[in-house]
Amino acid sequence: MCNIVSNKEPAKLIEFEVSARFEAPESYKPFHFASGFAKPLLPVLTSHSPNILMYDWRSLPFRIVDKQTGKETAINTLNAKSETIFKSPAFRDSIVQRRCVVLLDGFFESMHIGKQIAHFHIKGKDSPLLRLGGIWKEWKGEDERKYNHISLVTTPSNELMSKIHNMKKRMPLILSKETSKKWIQNDLQKEEIENLLLPFPDGGLSAVPIHKDFLKKDFDRTSPEALIEFDYGIEKFW
């Protein structure tokens, strides 16, 4: 599950990288750490606007009812699994009609080594930005306001992420500059979308082990030490 991300890059660099402008530049603030459970706004590209927009990332109160048993099952909508995205009632319309590219500079995952947990910051090697595949939908909040909500698409992990995210072995859908443009085209058929739902190639990502207390509430994630490489005493594989 990918539920913690970062984007420390300034707005001007993001605009340069994707050849687009923020629709509301004042709405974007660089951030070291954003959890989907804190309901952040993230920068996205869609086919519905030439500008960079800020969309809402949170888990919606979506439930599926079993027709035979009547049992309700809650779905965490922060992530959408590529293997079931076309079948899930929570995502099947959005994957066909409303795809987006989420612009970040990295994401965080944890590796379990016995009783120890090692935290990693994962970034791209060839670009300051990662282009993550997402889907979006409009929903009405408790305050009766309308929001554009995003879910990050996830795929089975590549070799690097299988070592890091070694419990669930998954990773976000990461697109190249070329495939990110295709991802938000309106006229894609199901097979064309499925062909984009692939793990990012090995060798395209870098991973830095970061402080063991990084996920603790009282840890200062904005400090210079927050993302400095931390020695967990494990054999280097990144």
FILUM-96673 format. One line per field, with one value per atom (N, C-alpha, C): atom name; x, y, z; residue number from 1. Coordinates in Angstrom, 1 decimal. Example, Ala and Ser with C-alpha at 12.3 -4.5 7.8 and 13.67 -1.06 7.14 Angstrom:
! residues 2
site = [N CA C N CA C]
x = [13.2 12.3 13.2 12.8 13.7 12.9]
y = [-5.7 -4.5 -3.3 -2.2 -1.1 0.0]
z = [7.8 7.8 7.8 7.1 7.1 7.9]
pos = [1 1 1 2 2 2]
END
This chain:
! residues 238
site = [N CA C N CA C N CA C N CA C N CA C N CA C N CA C N CA C N CA C N CA C N CA C N CA C N CA C N CA C N CA C N CA C N CA C N CA C N CA C N CA C N CA C N CA C N CA C N CA C N CA C N CA C N CA C N CA C N CA C N CA C N CA C N CA C N CA C N CA C N CA C N CA C N CA C N CA C N CA C N CA C N CA C N CA C N CA C N CA C N CA C N CA C N CA C N CA C N CA C N CA C N CA C N CA C N CA C N CA C N CA C N CA C N CA C N CA C N CA C N CA C N CA C N CA C N CA C N CA C N CA C N CA C N CA C N CA C N CA C N CA C N CA C N CA C N CA C N CA C N CA C N CA C N CA C N CA C N CA C N CA C N CA C N CA C N CA C N CA C N CA C N CA C N CA C N CA C N CA C N CA C N CA C N CA C N CA C N CA C N CA C N CA C N CA C N CA C N CA C N CA C N CA C N CA C N CA C N CA C N CA C N CA C N CA C N CA C N CA C N CA C N CA C N CA C N CA C N CA C N CA C N CA C N CA C N CA C N CA C N CA C N CA C N CA C N CA C N CA C N CA C N CA C N CA C N CA C N CA C N CA C N CA C N CA C N CA C N CA C N CA C N CA C N CA C N CA C N CA C N CA C N CA C N CA C N CA C N CA C N CA C N CA C N CA C N CA C N CA C N CA C N CA C N CA C N CA C N CA C N CA C N CA C N CA C N CA C N CA C N CA C N CA C N CA C N CA C N CA C N CA C N CA C N CA C N CA C N CA C N CA C N CA C N CA C N CA C N CA C N CA C N CA C N CA C N CA C N CA C N CA C N CA C N CA C N CA C N CA C N CA C N CA C N CA C N CA C N CA C N CA C N CA C N CA C N CA C N CA C N CA C N CA C N CA C N CA C N CA C N CA C N CA C N CA C N CA C N CA C N CA C N CA C N CA C N CA C N CA C N CA C N CA C N CA C N CA C N CA C N CA C N CA C N CA C N CA C N CA C N CA C N CA C N CA C N CA C N CA C N CA C N CA C N CA C N CA C N CA C N CA C N CA C N CA C N CA C N CA C N CA C N CA C N CA C N CA C]
x = [0.8 0.0 0.9 0.6 1.3 0.4 0.8 0.0 0.7 2.1 2.9 3.8 3.7 4.4 5.1 5.9 6.6 6.7 6.8 7.2 7.8 9.1 9.8 10.2 9.8 10.2 9.3 10.0 9.2 8.3 7.2 6.2 6.8 7.8 8.4 9.1 9.8 10.4 9.4 8.3 7.2 6.7 6.4 5.8 6.8 8.1 9.1 9.1 9.1 9.2 8.0 6.8 5.6 5.0 5.7 5.3 3.8 3.5 2.2 2.3 1.2 1.2 0.2 0.5 -0.5 -1.7 -2.9 -4.1 -4.2 -3.8 -3.8 -2.5 -1.5 -0.1 -0.1 -0.9 -0.9 -1.4 -2.0 -2.6 -1.5 -0.4 0.7 1.8 2.1 3.2 4.1 5.4 6.3 6.2 6.3 6.1 7.1 7.6 8.5 7.8 6.5 5.8 4.3 3.5 2.1 1.5 0.7 0.0 -1.4 -1.9 -3.2 -4.3 -4.0 -4.9 -5.1 -4.2 -4.3 -5.0 -5.5 -6.3 -5.6 -4.4 -3.7 -4.2 -3.8 -4.0 -2.7 -2.9 -1.7 -1.8 -0.7 -0.7 -0.9 -1.9 -2.2 -2.3 -2.2 -2.5 -3.7 -4.7 -5.8 -6.0 -6.9 -7.2 -8.3 -8.8 -9.9 -9.4 -8.1 -7.5 -6.1 -5.6 -4.2 -3.3 -3.9 -3.2 -2.9 -2.0 -1.8 -2.8 -3.6 -4.6 -4.3 -4.9 -4.7 -5.9 -5.8 -6.9 -6.7 -7.8 -7.9 -7.5 -6.6 -6.2 -6.7 -7.6 -8.1 -8.9 -9.2 -10.0 -11.4 -12.2 -13.6 -14.4 -15.5 -16.4 -17.1 -16.4 -17.0 -17.2 -18.4 -18.7 -19.3 -19.0 -19.6 -20.5 -21.7 -22.6 -22.7 -22.4 -22.5 -24.0 -24.4 -25.8 -26.4 -25.5 -26.0 -26.1 -25.1 -25.1 -25.5 -25.5 -25.8 -24.7 -23.6 -22.4 -21.8 -21.5 -20.8 -19.3 -18.5 -17.1 -16.6 -15.8 -15.3 -14.1 -13.9 -12.8 -12.0 -10.7 -9.7 -9.4 -9.9 -9.7 -8.5 -7.5 -6.3 -5.5 -5.6 -5.0 -6.0 -5.7 -6.5 -5.6 -5.9 -5.0 -5.3 -4.2 -4.3 -5.0 -4.8 -5.4 -6.9 -7.5 -9.0 -9.7 -8.9 -9.4 -10.6 -10.6 -11.7 -13.0 -12.9 -14.0 -14.6 -13.8 -14.2 -15.2 -16.4 -17.4 -16.8 -15.8 -15.2 -14.4 -13.9 -12.9 -13.2 -14.1 -14.2 -14.7 -15.4 -15.8 -14.6 -13.9 -12.8 -11.7 -11.4 -10.2 -10.5 -11.7 -12.1 -12.2 -12.8 -13.2 -12.4 -11.7 -11.1 -9.8 -8.8 -7.4 -6.6 -5.6 -4.8 -3.3 -2.4 -1.0 -0.7 -0.3 0.0 1.5 1.8 3.2 3.8 4.8 5.5 7.0 7.8 9.2 9.6 8.7 9.0 7.9 8.1 7.2 8.0 7.3 7.9 7.4 8.3 7.8 8.7 8.3 9.0 9.3 10.5 11.0 11.1 10.5 10.5 11.6 12.5 13.6 13.5 12.9 12.6 11.7 12.1 11.4 11.7 12.7 13.1 12.4 12.1 11.5 12.4 12.8 13.6 12.8 12.9 12.1 12.9 12.3 13.0 12.2 13.0 12.5 12.8 11.9 12.1 11.9 12.8 12.7 13.1 12.9 13.4 14.8 15.5 16.9 17.1 16.2 16.5 15.7 14.9 14.1 13.8 13.6 13.3 11.8 11.0 9.6 9.3 8.4 7.8 6.4 6.0 4.7 3.9 3.0 2.3 0.9 0.6 -0.8 -1.9 -2.9 -4.0 -5.3 -6.4 -7.7 -8.4 -9.5 -10.2 -11.7 -12.4 -13.9 -14.3 -15.4 -16.0 -16.9 -16.8 -17.7 -18.1 -19.1 -19.6 -19.3 -18.6 -18.2 -19.4 -19.1 -20.1 -20.5 -19.6 -20.0 -20.7 -21.1 -21.9 -21.1 -19.8 -18.9 -18.5 -18.3 -17.8 -16.3 -15.7 -14.3 -13.9 -12.7 -12.2 -11.2 -11.5 -10.7 -9.9 -8.7 -7.8 -7.5 -7.3 -6.7 -5.4 -4.4 -3.2 -3.3 -3.0 -3.0 -1.7 -1.9 -0.7 -0.6 0.6 0.9 1.8 2.0 3.0 4.3 5.2 6.4 7.5 8.4 9.6 10.6 11.8 12.8 13.2 13.5 13.9 12.8 11.6 10.5 10.0 10.3 10.0 10.9 12.1 13.1 12.7 12.2 11.8 10.5 9.5 8.1 7.9 8.6 8.8 7.6 6.6 5.5 4.4 4.1 3.0 3.5 4.7 5.3 4.5 4.2 3.5 4.2 3.8 4.4 3.4 3.5 2.6 2.9 1.9 2.1 2.9 4.1 5.0 5.1 4.8 4.8 6.0 6.4 7.5 6.9 7.7 7.2 6.2 6.6 5.8 4.5 4.6 3.4 2.5 3.0 2.1 1.2 1.7 0.9 -0.2 0.1 -0.8 -1.9 -1.5 -2.3 -3.6 -3.4 -4.6 -5.3 -5.0 -5.8 -7.2 -8.1 -9.6 -10.0 -9.3 -9.8 -9.2 -8.5 -7.9 -8.9 -8.7 -9.5 -9.0 -9.8 -9.4 -8.1 -7.8 -6.6 -5.4 -5.6 -4.5 -4.2 -5.2 -5.0 -4.3 -4.7 -4.1 -2.6 -2.3 -0.9 0.0 -0.6 0.2 0.3 -0.5 -0.5 0.6 1.9 3.0 4.0 4.7 5.7 6.7 7.2 8.3 9.5 10.2 11.4 12.5 13.1 14.2 15.3 16.0 17.1 16.6 15.3 14.8 14.6 14.7 14.4 15.6 15.7 16.7 16.0 16.7 16.1 17.1 16.7 17.5 16.9 17.6 17.1 17.2 16.1 16.0 15.8 15.7 15.8 14.7 15.1 14.3 13.0 13.1 11.9 11.1 11.3 10.7 9.1 8.5 7.1 6.5 7.3 6.8 6.2 5.1 4.4 5.3 6.2 6.9 8.3 8.5 9.7 9.6 10.6 10.6 11.0 10.0 10.3 10.8 10.8 11.2 12.7 13.3 14.7 15.6 16.9 17.9 18.2 18.0 18.4 17.3 16.2 15.0 15.2 15.8 15.9 17.4 18.3 19.7 19.7 20.6 20.8 21.1 20.3 20.4 21.0 21.9 22.5 21.7 21.0 20.3 21.1 22.3 23.2 22.8 22.2 21.8 22.6 22.8 23.6 22.9 23.8 23.2 22.8 21.6 21.1 20.5 20.5 19.8 20.8]
y = [-1.2 0.0 1.2 2.2 3.4 4.5 5.0 6.0 7.2 7.2 8.3 8.8 10.1 10.6 11.9 12.4 13.7 14.4 15.7 16.6 17.9 17.9 19.0 20.0 19.7 20.5 21.8 22.9 24.1 24.1 24.9 24.9 25.2 26.1 26.4 25.2 24.4 23.2 22.2 22.0 21.1 21.6 22.9 23.4 23.2 23.4 23.2 21.7 20.8 19.4 18.9 19.4 18.9 19.8 21.0 22.0 22.4 22.7 23.1 24.1 24.9 25.8 25.4 25.7 25.5 26.4 25.9 26.7 27.7 27.3 28.1 28.0 28.7 28.5 28.6 29.4 29.6 28.4 27.4 26.3 25.2 25.3 24.3 24.8 23.9 24.2 22.9 23.0 21.8 21.2 19.8 19.1 17.9 17.7 16.6 15.3 15.4 14.2 14.5 13.6 13.7 12.3 12.1 10.8 11.0 9.9 10.0 10.1 9.6 9.7 11.1 12.0 13.4 14.2 13.6 14.2 15.4 15.2 16.3 16.6 17.7 18.1 17.8 17.1 16.7 17.3 17.7 18.2 17.1 17.3 16.3 16.9 16.1 16.4 15.5 16.1 15.3 15.8 15.0 15.4 16.5 16.9 17.9 19.3 19.5 20.8 20.8 21.9 22.0 22.4 22.7 23.2 22.1 22.3 21.5 21.8 20.8 21.0 20.4 20.8 20.2 19.4 18.1 17.2 16.6 16.1 15.7 14.2 13.8 12.4 11.9 11.1 10.6 9.3 8.5 7.3 7.7 7.4 7.7 6.6 7.0 6.0 5.1 4.3 3.4 2.0 1.5 0.1 -0.7 -2.0 -2.9 -3.9 -4.2 -5.1 -6.4 -7.5 -8.8 -9.1 -9.4 -9.6 -10.8 -11.8 -13.0 -13.0 -12.4 -12.3 -11.0 -9.9 -8.6 -8.0 -8.6 -8.1 -7.0 -5.9 -4.7 -4.9 -4.5 -4.5 -3.1 -2.5 -1.1 -1.3 -0.3 -0.3 0.9 0.7 1.9 2.4 3.6 4.2 5.0 4.9 5.6 5.0 3.7 2.9 2.1 1.8 0.9 -0.1 -1.4 -2.4 -2.6 -2.7 -2.8 -4.1 -5.2 -6.5 -6.5 -5.6 -5.7 -4.4 -3.4 -2.1 -2.0 -2.9 -2.8 -3.5 -4.3 -5.0 -4.3 -3.6 -3.0 -1.9 -1.9 -0.9 0.5 0.5 1.8 2.5 1.7 2.2 2.0 1.1 0.6 1.7 2.7 3.8 4.8 5.1 6.0 5.6 4.3 3.8 3.9 3.9 4.1 5.5 6.3 7.7 8.8 8.6 9.7 9.2 9.3 9.0 10.2 10.2 11.4 11.0 11.9 11.7 12.6 11.9 12.6 12.9 14.2 14.7 14.8 13.9 13.8 13.7 13.9 13.6 12.3 11.7 10.4 9.8 8.6 8.0 7.2 6.7 6.0 4.6 3.7 2.3 1.8 0.7 0.1 -1.3 -1.7 -3.1 -3.7 -5.0 -5.7 -6.7 -6.6 -7.5 -8.0 -9.2 -9.7 -8.8 -8.3 -7.4 -6.0 -5.8 -4.4 -3.9 -2.6 -2.0 -0.9 -1.0 0.0 0.8 2.1 3.0 3.5 3.6 4.0 5.2 6.1 7.1 6.8 6.5 6.1 7.2 7.4 8.5 8.0 8.8 8.5 8.8 8.1 8.3 9.4 9.4 10.3 11.6 11.8 13.0 13.4 14.7 15.1 14.8 14.4 14.1 12.7 12.1 10.8 11.1 10.5 10.6 9.4 9.4 8.3 8.2 7.0 6.8 6.8 7.7 7.7 7.7 7.7 7.8 8.8 9.4 10.4 10.4 10.9 11.0 12.2 12.8 13.9 13.3 13.9 13.4 14.6 14.4 15.5 15.1 16.1 15.9 16.1 15.9 16.2 17.6 18.5 19.9 20.3 19.3 19.5 20.1 20.4 20.8 19.7 20.0 19.0 19.0 17.8 17.6 16.7 16.8 15.9 15.0 13.8 12.8 11.9 11.6 10.7 9.4 8.4 7.1 6.8 6.4 6.0 4.5 4.3 2.9 2.2 0.9 0.1 -1.1 -1.6 -2.8 -3.8 -5.0 -5.8 -5.1 -5.4 -4.7 -5.2 -4.3 -4.8 -5.3 -5.7 -6.4 -5.5 -4.2 -3.4 -3.3 -3.0 -2.8 -4.1 -5.3 -6.5 -6.7 -6.2 -6.2 -5.3 -4.1 -3.1 -3.3 -3.4 -3.6 -5.1 -5.8 -7.2 -8.0 -7.3 -8.0 -8.1 -7.0 -7.1 -7.1 -6.7 -6.7 -5.9 -4.7 -3.8 -2.5 -1.7 -0.4 0.4 1.8 2.6 2.5 2.7 2.7 3.9 3.8 4.9 4.9 6.1 6.2 7.0 6.8 7.6 8.9 9.8 11.0 10.6 9.6 9.3 8.6 7.6 6.8 7.7 8.7 9.6 10.4 10.8 11.5 10.6 9.3 8.4 8.0 7.9 7.5 8.4 9.7 10.6 10.9 10.2 10.3 9.8 10.5 10.1 8.9 8.6 7.6 6.2 5.9 4.6 3.5 2.4 1.2 0.4 -0.5 -1.2 -1.9 -2.5 -3.3 -2.3 -1.1 -0.1 0.4 0.5 0.9 -0.2 -1.5 -2.6 -2.7 -2.4 -2.5 -1.5 -0.5 0.5 0.2 -0.8 -1.2 -2.2 -1.7 -2.5 -2.0 -2.9 -2.4 -1.5 -0.5 0.4 -0.5 -0.3 -1.1 -1.0 -2.1 -2.2 -1.2 -0.6 0.3 1.8 2.0 3.4 4.1 3.4 4.1 4.0 5.0 5.0 4.9 4.3 4.2 4.6 5.4 5.8 5.4 4.6 4.2 5.5 5.8 7.0 6.7 7.7 7.6 6.6 5.8 4.8 5.4 6.6 7.3 8.1 8.0 8.8 8.8 7.7 7.6 7.9 8.2 8.6 10.0 10.2 11.5 12.6 12.4 13.5 13.7 13.0 13.2 14.4 15.2 16.4 16.0 15.8 15.4 16.5 17.7 18.8 19.2 18.4 18.7 18.2 18.8 18.3 16.9 16.3 14.9 13.9 14.4 13.6 12.6 13.0 12.2 11.8 12.0 11.6 10.1 9.5 8.0 7.5 6.5 6.0 4.6 4.2 2.9 2.0 1.0 0.0 -1.3 -1.2 -2.4 -3.6 -3.3 -4.3 -4.2 -5.3 -5.4 -4.5 -3.6 -2.7 -3.4 -3.1 -3.7 -2.6 -1.3 -0.3 0.5]
z = [0.0 0.0 0.0 -0.9 -1.0 -0.3 0.9 1.5 2.1 1.8 2.3 1.1 0.8 -0.4 -0.1 -1.0 -0.8 -2.1 -2.0 -3.2 -2.7 -2.6 -2.0 -3.2 -4.4 -5.5 -5.6 -6.0 -6.1 -7.3 -7.3 -8.3 -9.7 -9.8 -11.1 -11.7 -10.9 -11.5 -12.0 -11.2 -11.6 -13.0 -13.1 -14.3 -15.5 -15.2 -16.3 -16.7 -15.8 -16.1 -16.9 -16.7 -17.4 -18.4 -18.6 -19.6 -19.4 -18.1 -17.8 -16.6 -16.4 -15.3 -14.2 -13.0 -12.0 -12.2 -12.1 -12.3 -11.1 -9.9 -8.7 -8.0 -8.4 -7.8 -6.3 -5.8 -4.3 -3.5 -4.2 -3.6 -3.4 -4.0 -3.9 -3.0 -2.0 -1.1 -1.1 -1.3 -1.2 0.1 0.1 1.4 1.5 2.7 2.9 3.1 3.5 4.0 3.9 3.3 3.2 3.3 4.3 4.4 3.9 3.1 2.6 3.7 4.9 6.0 6.5 6.1 6.5 5.5 4.4 3.4 2.7 2.1 1.5 0.1 -0.4 -1.8 -2.6 -3.7 -4.5 -5.9 -6.5 -7.9 -8.9 -9.9 -10.9 -12.3 -13.3 -14.6 -15.0 -15.8 -16.3 -17.7 -18.4 -19.8 -19.8 -18.6 -18.5 -18.4 -18.3 -18.2 -18.6 -19.3 -19.7 -18.5 -17.3 -16.2 -15.2 -14.2 -13.1 -12.1 -11.6 -10.6 -9.3 -8.3 -6.9 -6.6 -6.4 -6.1 -4.7 -4.2 -2.8 -2.8 -1.9 -1.7 -0.3 -0.2 1.0 0.8 1.9 1.8 1.9 0.9 0.9 1.7 2.2 2.9 2.0 1.2 0.2 0.7 0.6 1.0 0.0 -0.1 -1.0 -0.2 -0.6 0.0 -0.7 0.0 -0.6 -0.8 -2.1 -2.4 -1.7 -1.4 -0.8 0.7 1.3 2.8 3.3 2.5 3.0 3.8 3.9 4.7 3.9 4.7 4.1 4.3 3.2 3.3 2.9 3.8 3.5 2.6 1.6 0.7 1.0 1.1 1.3 -0.1 -0.4 -1.7 -1.9 -1.0 -1.2 -2.4 -2.5 -3.6 -4.3 -5.6 -6.4 -7.1 -6.8 -7.3 -8.8 -9.6 -11.0 -11.4 -10.6 -11.0 -10.9 -10.1 -9.9 -10.2 -10.7 -10.9 -11.9 -12.9 -13.8 -13.3 -12.2 -11.6 -10.4 -9.7 -8.4 -8.6 -7.9 -8.0 -7.6 -6.8 -6.4 -7.5 -8.4 -9.3 -10.8 -11.2 -12.5 -13.5 -13.0 -13.9 -14.1 -13.0 -13.1 -14.0 -13.9 -14.7 -16.2 -16.6 -18.0 -18.4 -17.5 -17.8 -17.2 -16.1 -15.3 -14.8 -15.6 -15.2 -15.0 -14.1 -13.9 -13.6 -13.7 -13.4 -12.2 -11.1 -9.8 -9.8 -9.6 -9.7 -8.3 -8.1 -6.8 -7.0 -5.9 -6.1 -5.4 -4.7 -4.0 -3.2 -2.7 -1.8 -0.8 0.3 1.4 1.5 1.8 2.1 3.2 3.9 5.0 4.7 5.1 5.0 6.3 6.4 7.7 7.7 8.8 8.9 10.3 10.4 11.8 12.5 13.7 14.5 14.2 13.3 12.9 11.7 11.6 10.4 9.9 8.7 8.0 7.0 7.1 6.3 5.1 3.9 2.7 2.0 1.5 0.6 -0.8 -1.7 -3.0 -4.0 -4.9 -5.9 -7.3 -8.3 -9.6 -9.8 -10.7 -11.0 -12.0 -13.0 -14.2 -14.2 -13.2 -13.2 -11.8 -11.5 -10.1 -9.8 -10.8 -10.6 -10.9 -10.1 -10.4 -10.9 -12.0 -12.5 -12.2 -11.2 -10.7 -11.4 -11.8 -12.4 -11.3 -11.6 -10.6 -11.4 -10.6 -11.1 -10.2 -10.7 -9.9 -10.1 -9.1 -9.2 -8.4 -8.7 -8.0 -6.9 -5.7 -4.6 -3.7 -3.0 -2.1 -0.7 0.0 1.4 2.3 3.6 4.7 4.7 4.2 4.2 3.0 2.2 0.9 -0.2 0.0 -1.0 -2.0 -3.2 -4.2 -4.2 -4.2 -4.2 -5.4 -5.9 -6.9 -6.1 -6.0 -5.1 -6.0 -5.6 -6.4 -5.6 -6.3 -5.8 -6.6 -5.9 -6.6 -7.0 -8.3 -8.8 -8.4 -7.9 -7.5 -8.4 -8.5 -9.3 -8.5 -8.9 -8.2 -8.3 -7.3 -7.2 -8.2 -8.6 -9.3 -8.3 -8.8 -8.0 -6.8 -7.0 -5.9 -4.8 -5.3 -4.3 -3.7 -4.3 -3.6 -2.4 -2.5 -1.3 -0.2 -0.6 0.3 0.9 0.1 0.5 0.6 1.4 1.4 2.0 2.6 3.2 2.1 1.4 0.5 -1.0 -1.2 -2.5 -3.6 -3.3 -4.2 -4.3 -5.4 -5.6 -6.4 -6.3 -7.1 -8.6 -9.4 -10.9 -11.2 -11.7 -12.1 -13.6 -14.2 -15.6 -16.1 -17.3 -17.9 -18.5 -19.0 -19.6 -20.7 -21.5 -22.7 -22.3 -21.4 -21.0 -20.2 -19.5 -18.7 -19.6 -20.7 -21.7 -22.3 -22.5 -23.0 -22.0 -20.7 -19.6 -19.5 -19.8 -19.7 -21.0 -22.0 -23.3 -23.1 -23.6 -23.4 -24.3 -25.3 -26.3 -26.1 -25.0 -24.8 -24.5 -25.2 -25.0 -23.7 -23.2 -22.0 -22.2 -23.3 -23.6 -23.5 -24.1 -24.1 -22.6 -21.8 -20.4 -19.7 -19.9 -19.2 -19.6 -20.8 -21.2 -20.5 -19.9 -19.1 -17.6 -17.2 -15.8 -15.5 -15.6 -15.4 -14.3 -13.6 -12.6 -13.4 -12.7 -13.3 -13.5 -14.6 -14.9 -13.8 -13.6 -12.6 -13.1 -12.1 -12.4 -12.6 -12.6 -12.7 -11.5 -10.3 -9.0 -8.1 -7.2 -6.2 -4.8 -3.8 -2.5 -1.5 -0.5 0.6 1.9 2.7 4.0 4.9 5.5 6.3 7.8 8.6 10.1 10.6 11.6 12.1 12.8 13.2 13.9 12.9 11.6 10.6 10.7 11.0 11.1 12.4 13.4 14.7 14.7 15.4 15.4 15.9 16.8 17.4 16.6 15.5 14.8 13.8 13.8 12.9 11.5 10.6 9.3 8.4 8.8 8.0 8.4 9.3 9.7 8.6 8.6 7.6 7.7 8.9 9.1 8.7 8.4 8.2 7.1 6.0 4.8 4.5 5.5 5.3 5.5 4.7 4.8 6.2 6.6 8.0 7.9 8.8 8.8 9.7 9.1 9.8 10.0 9.5 9.7 8.8 7.7 6.7 5.5 4.8 3.6 2.5 1.9 0.9 -0.4 -0.8 -2.0 -2.9 -2.5 -3.2 -4.1]
pos = [1 1 1 2 2 2 3 3 3 4 4 4 5 5 5 6 6 6 7 7 7 8 8 8 9 9 9 10 10 10 11 11 11 12 12 12 13 13 13 14 14 14 15 15 15 16 16 16 17 17 17 18 18 18 19 19 19 20 20 20 21 21 21 22 22 22 23 23 23 24 24 24 25 25 25 26 26 26 27 27 27 28 28 28 29 29 29 30 30 30 31 31 31 32 32 32 33 33 33 34 34 34 35 35 35 36 36 36 37 37 37 38 38 38 39 39 39 40 40 40 41 41 41 42 42 42 43 43 43 44 44 44 45 45 45 46 46 46 47 47 47 48 48 48 49 49 49 50 50 50 51 51 51 52 52 52 53 53 53 54 54 54 55 55 55 56 56 56 57 57 57 58 58 58 59 59 59 60 60 60 61 61 61 62 62 62 63 63 63 64 64 64 65 65 65 66 66 66 67 67 67 68 68 68 69 69 69 70 70 70 71 71 71 72 72 72 73 73 73 74 74 74 75 75 75 76 76 76 77 77 77 78 78 78 79 79 79 80 80 80 81 81 81 82 82 82 83 83 83 84 84 84 85 85 85 86 86 86 87 87 87 88 88 88 89 89 89 90 90 90 91 91 91 92 92 92 93 93 93 94 94 94 95 95 95 96 96 96 97 97 97 98 98 98 99 99 99 100 100 100 101 101 101 102 102 102 103 103 103 104 104 104 105 105 105 106 106 106 107 107 107 108 108 108 109 109 109 110 110 110 111 111 111 112 112 112 113 113 113 114 114 114 115 115 115 116 116 116 117 117 117 118 118 118 119 119 119 120 120 120 121 121 121 122 122 122 123 123 123 124 124 124 125 125 125 126 126 126 127 127 127 128 128 128 129 129 129 130 130 130 131 131 131 132 132 132 133 133 133 134 134 134 135 135 135 136 136 136 137 137 137 138 138 138 139 139 139 140 140 140 141 141 141 142 142 142 143 143 143 144 144 144 145 145 145 146 146 146 147 147 147 148 148 148 149 149 149 150 150 150 151 151 151 152 152 152 153 153 153 154 154 154 155 155 155 156 156 156 157 157 157 158 158 158 159 159 159 160 160 160 161 161 161 162 162 162 163 163 163 164 164 164 165 165 165 166 166 166 167 167 167 168 168 168 169 169 169 170 170 170 171 171 171 172 172 172 173 173 173 174 174 174 175 175 175 176 176 176 177 177 177 178 178 178 179 179 179 180 180 180 181 181 181 182 182 182 183 183 183 184 184 184 185 185 185 186 186 186 187 187 187 188 188 188 189 189 189 190 190 190 191 191 191 192 192 192 193 193 193 194 194 194 195 195 195 196 196 196 197 197 197 198 198 198 199 199 199 200 200 200 201 201 201 202 202 202 203 203 203 204 204 204 205 205 205 206 206 206 207 207 207 208 208 208 209 209 209 210 210 210 211 211 211 212 212 212 213 213 213 214 214 214 215 215 215 216 216 216 217 217 217 218 218 218 219 219 219 220 220 220 221 221 221 222 222 222 223 223 223 224 224 224 225 225 225 226 226 226 227 227 227 228 228 228 229 229 229 230 230 230 231 231 231 232 232 232 233 233 233 234 234 234 235 235 235 236 236 236 237 237 237 238 238 238]
END
